[in-house]
Amino acid sequence: MQPKSPSILECPVGRAVETVGEWWSILILRDAFQGATKFDEFSQSLGIAPNILSRRLAHLTERGMFIRRRYHERPPRYEYVLTEKARDFFPVVVALLAWGNRHLAPKGESIMLANRSDARPFDPIVVDAADMRPITLANAVVVPGPRASRGMRKRLGSLKAMNPAVAPAGD
């Protein structure tokens, strides 16, 4: 069941979750970032049922994350090529990898992200492009954008985090 609340549908996080929030979709994109393009490659890597994989690939293609391109005529075979929209999702997967390594790998990392040129491990953080400072719960607040509806402005105005006197939990 898809959410119907206008505040969820108007929210960029809600729209993003509708596009890639289902866990198979994120794992398919993860494998695509690692070079998988063909149905059999995704199937073998993920151990996913073919019908589910077909639905997820169709959804991601419909949402503009993949372009489906024929690579074999007889029988017809297709590959799934990442779009710019999908490549822009890569930092989200990087953030999940970093968070998973930090909080869900008590015996150490099994996968790390490294610099392609010298294999130096990365320590990913999210930073502001203007001043390169880390974006944290303590220094960030959600504000209405120029296209925010009246309802969204009201919702955001009612949030505790909008009040500068309210410190985020854990800070």
C-alpha positions as CSV (number, residue, x, y, z in Angstrom):
1,M,0.0,0.0,0.0
2,Q,1.5,3.3,-1.1
3,P,1.2,6.3,1.3
4,K,-1.5,8.8,0.4
5,S,-0.7,11.6,2.8
6,P,0.1,14.9,1.0
7,S,3.0,15.6,3.4
8,I,4.6,12.3,2.5
9,L,3.9,12.6,-1.3
10,E,5.3,16.2,-1.3
11,C,8.3,15.3,0.8
12,P,11.5,14.5,-1.2
13,V,12.3,11.7,1.2
14,G,8.8,10.2,0.7
15,R,9.2,10.4,-3.1
16,A,12.6,8.8,-2.9
17,V,11.4,6.0,-0.7
18,E,8.6,5.4,-3.2
19,T,11.2,5.1,-5.9
20,V,13.9,3.0,-4.3
21,G,12.8,2.3,-0.7
22,E,12.0,-1.3,-1.1
23,W,15.1,-3.3,0.0
24,W,15.5,-5.4,-3.2
25,S,15.6,-2.2,-5.2
26,I,18.5,-0.8,-3.2
27,L,20.4,-4.1,-3.5
28,I,19.8,-4.2,-7.2
29,L,21.2,-0.6,-7.5
30,R,24.1,-1.6,-5.2
31,D,25.0,-4.5,-7.6
32,A,24.6,-2.2,-10.7
33,F,27.1,0.2,-9.1
34,Q,29.4,-2.7,-8.9
35,G,29.0,-3.5,-12.6
36,A,26.0,-5.8,-12.9
37,T,23.8,-5.1,-15.9
38,K,22.2,-8.3,-16.9
39,F,19.2,-10.1,-15.4
40,D,21.3,-13.3,-14.7
41,E,24.0,-11.3,-13.0
42,F,21.5,-9.7,-10.6
43,S,19.7,-13.0,-10.0
44,Q,22.9,-14.9,-9.2
45,S,24.3,-12.2,-7.0
46,L,21.1,-11.6,-5.0
47,G,19.5,-15.0,-5.0
48,I,16.2,-13.3,-5.7
49,A,13.2,-15.0,-7.2
50,P,12.9,-14.2,-11.0
51,N,9.4,-12.8,-10.7
52,I,10.4,-10.4,-8.0
53,L,13.6,-9.4,-9.8
54,S,11.5,-8.8,-13.0
55,R,9.1,-6.5,-11.1
56,R,11.9,-4.6,-9.3
57,L,13.8,-4.0,-12.6
58,A,10.6,-2.9,-14.4
59,H,9.8,-0.5,-11.5
60,L,13.4,1.0,-11.5
61,T,13.3,1.3,-15.3
62,E,9.8,3.0,-15.1
63,R,11.1,5.4,-12.5
64,G,14.1,6.4,-14.6
65,M,16.9,4.6,-12.7
66,F,17.7,2.2,-15.6
67,I,17.5,2.3,-19.3
68,R,16.7,-1.2,-20.7
69,R,18.9,-1.9,-23.7
70,R,18.8,-4.9,-26.0
71,Y,22.2,-6.6,-26.3
72,H,21.1,-9.9,-28.0
73,E,18.6,-10.4,-30.8
74,R,17.8,-14.2,-30.7
75,P,16.6,-14.8,-28.1
76,P,16.0,-11.2,-27.1
77,R,18.2,-10.2,-24.1
78,Y,18.4,-6.9,-22.3
79,E,20.8,-5.2,-20.0
80,Y,20.0,-2.5,-17.5
81,V,22.1,0.6,-17.8
82,L,22.3,3.1,-14.9
83,T,21.0,6.5,-15.7
84,E,22.3,9.8,-14.4
85,K,19.4,9.8,-11.9
86,A,20.6,6.4,-10.6
87,R,24.2,7.4,-10.5
88,D,23.1,10.3,-8.3
89,F,21.8,7.7,-5.8
90,F,25.3,6.3,-5.3
91,P,26.0,8.6,-2.3
92,V,22.9,7.1,-0.6
93,V,24.4,3.6,-0.9
94,V,27.8,4.9,0.3
95,A,26.0,6.3,3.4
96,L,24.3,3.0,4.0
97,L,27.6,1.2,3.7
98,A,29.4,3.5,6.1
99,W,26.5,3.4,8.6
100,G,26.4,-0.4,8.3
101,N,30.1,-0.7,8.9
102,R,30.0,1.6,11.9
103,H,26.9,0.1,13.6
104,L,26.3,-3.4,12.3
105,A,29.8,-4.9,11.9
106,P,30.9,-5.6,15.5
107,K,33.8,-7.9,14.3
108,G,35.0,-5.5,11.6
109,E,34.1,-4.5,8.1
110,S,33.6,-7.1,5.4
111,I,33.3,-4.5,2.7
112,M,35.0,-1.1,2.5
113,L,34.9,1.7,0.0
114,A,38.3,2.7,-1.3
115,N,39.9,5.2,-3.6
116,R,40.0,3.7,-7.1
117,S,43.5,5.1,-7.9
118,D,45.4,4.0,-4.7
119,A,43.0,1.7,-2.8
120,R,43.1,3.9,0.2
121,P,39.9,3.3,2.3
122,F,37.4,6.1,2.3
123,D,35.8,7.3,5.5
124,P,32.5,8.6,4.0
125,I,30.7,11.6,5.5
126,V,28.0,13.9,4.2
127,V,29.2,17.4,3.7
128,D,27.8,20.8,2.6
129,A,29.1,21.5,-0.9
130,A,29.5,25.3,-0.1
131,D,31.8,25.0,2.9
132,M,32.7,21.3,3.0
133,R,31.6,21.0,6.6
134,P,29.9,17.8,7.8
135,I,26.1,17.9,7.9
136,T,24.9,16.6,11.2
137,L,21.7,16.4,13.2
138,A,23.0,19.2,15.4
139,N,23.7,21.7,12.6
140,A,20.8,20.9,10.2
141,V,17.2,21.8,10.1
142,V,14.5,21.2,7.5
143,V,12.9,24.4,6.1
144,P,10.2,24.8,3.4
145,G,11.4,25.1,-0.1
146,P,10.1,27.7,-2.6
147,R,7.5,25.2,-3.9
148,A,6.3,24.0,-0.5
149,S,2.5,23.9,-0.1
150,R,0.7,25.7,2.7
151,G,0.2,22.3,4.4
152,M,3.9,21.5,4.1
153,R,4.8,24.9,5.6
154,K,2.4,24.3,8.5
155,R,3.8,20.8,9.1
156,L,7.4,21.9,9.1
157,G,6.5,24.9,11.3
158,S,5.1,22.5,13.9
159,L,8.1,20.3,14.2
160,K,10.2,20.6,17.4
161,A,13.4,20.6,15.3
162,M,12.3,23.9,13.7
163,N,12.7,25.7,17.1
164,P,16.3,26.7,17.6
165,A,15.9,26.3,21.3
166,V,15.2,22.6,21.0
167,A,18.4,20.5,20.9
168,P,18.2,17.3,18.8
169,A,18.2,14.1,20.7
170,G,21.6,12.9,21.6
171,D,23.3,16.3,21.4
